């Protein structure tokens, strides 16, 4: 059985992963490290790398993911009163046991 010769892959002029210029005969992109196995393919120029939209609207993303319900501004009075009661109970217990 004859041995197959490994085919030499030529690097693209522009990295399809990060968009940086790639030197001729480079084995990997000097900027992001992409190579033939991780991102350079024969049809790599047909794709734009990541495939994300050109613009990203963060506010729209938050509305889609979490809804438009408004979050509470702060801690409610009930929780403040509960915290004060717990602290008061702890102080009362320390004082009646004989102190610090």
C-alpha positions as CSV (number, residue, x, y, z in Angstrom):
1,X,0.0,0.0,0.0
2,X,1.6,3.3,-1.1
3,X,2.0,6.0,1.6
4,X,-0.1,9.1,1.1
5,X,1.8,12.4,0.8
6,X,0.5,15.0,3.2
7,X,-1.0,17.9,1.3
8,X,0.4,21.3,2.2
9,X,-2.3,23.7,3.1
10,X,-1.8,27.4,2.1
11,X,-2.8,29.9,4.7
12,X,-5.4,32.5,3.8
13,X,-4.4,36.1,3.3
14,X,-6.8,37.1,6.1
15,X,-7.6,35.0,9.1
16,X,-11.3,33.9,8.9
17,X,-11.5,33.7,12.7
18,X,-10.1,37.1,13.8
19,X,-9.8,39.0,10.5
20,X,-6.0,39.9,10.9
21,X,-3.6,39.6,8.0
22,X,-1.7,36.3,7.9
23,X,1.9,36.2,6.6
24,X,2.5,34.0,3.5
25,X,3.3,30.4,4.4
26,X,2.3,30.8,8.0
27,X,1.3,27.7,9.9
28,X,-1.0,29.6,12.2
29,X,-2.5,33.1,12.6
30,X,0.0,35.3,14.6
31,X,-2.9,37.1,16.3
32,X,-5.4,34.4,17.4
33,X,-3.5,31.2,16.8
34,X,-6.1,29.7,14.4
35,X,-4.7,27.0,12.1
36,X,-5.9,24.5,9.5
37,X,-7.3,22.2,12.2
38,X,-9.0,24.9,14.3
39,X,-10.4,27.3,11.8
40,X,-8.7,27.4,8.4
41,X,-10.6,25.3,5.9
42,X,-10.7,25.3,2.1
43,X,-14.0,27.1,2.2
44,X,-13.1,29.3,5.2
45,X,-13.4,32.5,3.1
46,X,-17.1,31.7,2.5
47,X,-17.8,32.2,6.3
48,X,-17.2,35.2,8.5
49,X,-15.9,33.2,11.4
50,X,-18.2,33.5,14.4
51,X,-21.5,34.2,12.6
52,X,-22.7,36.8,15.0
53,X,-24.9,39.7,13.8
54,X,-23.2,42.9,12.9
55,X,-24.8,44.9,15.6
56,X,-25.8,43.7,19.1
57,X,-28.5,45.5,21.1
58,X,-27.9,44.7,24.7
59,X,-31.2,46.2,25.9
60,X,-33.1,44.0,23.5
61,X,-31.2,41.0,24.6
62,X,-32.0,41.7,28.3
63,X,-35.7,42.1,27.5
64,X,-35.8,38.9,25.5
65,X,-33.9,36.9,28.1
66,X,-35.3,38.3,31.3
67,X,-38.6,39.9,30.4
68,X,-39.5,43.6,30.9
69,X,-40.5,43.3,34.5
70,X,-38.9,46.0,36.6
71,X,-36.7,44.7,39.5
72,X,-37.3,46.1,43.0
73,X,-35.3,49.2,43.9
74,X,-34.1,48.0,47.3
75,X,-34.8,45.9,50.3
76,X,-38.4,46.1,51.5
77,X,-39.3,47.4,55.0
78,X,-40.3,43.9,56.1
79,X,-36.8,42.6,55.6
80,X,-35.3,45.5,57.5
81,X,-37.7,44.8,60.4
82,X,-36.8,41.1,60.3
83,X,-33.1,41.9,60.4
84,X,-33.5,44.3,63.3
85,X,-35.5,41.7,65.2
86,X,-32.8,39.1,64.7
87,X,-30.0,41.4,65.8
88,X,-32.1,42.5,68.8
89,X,-32.7,38.8,69.8
90,X,-29.0,38.1,69.5
91,X,-28.1,41.1,71.7
92,X,-30.8,40.2,74.2
93,X,-29.4,36.6,74.4
94,X,-25.8,37.8,74.9
95,X,-26.8,40.3,77.6
96,X,-28.9,37.8,79.6
97,X,-26.2,35.0,79.4
98,X,-23.6,37.0,81.1
99,X,-22.1,39.3,78.5
100,X,-19.2,39.2,76.1
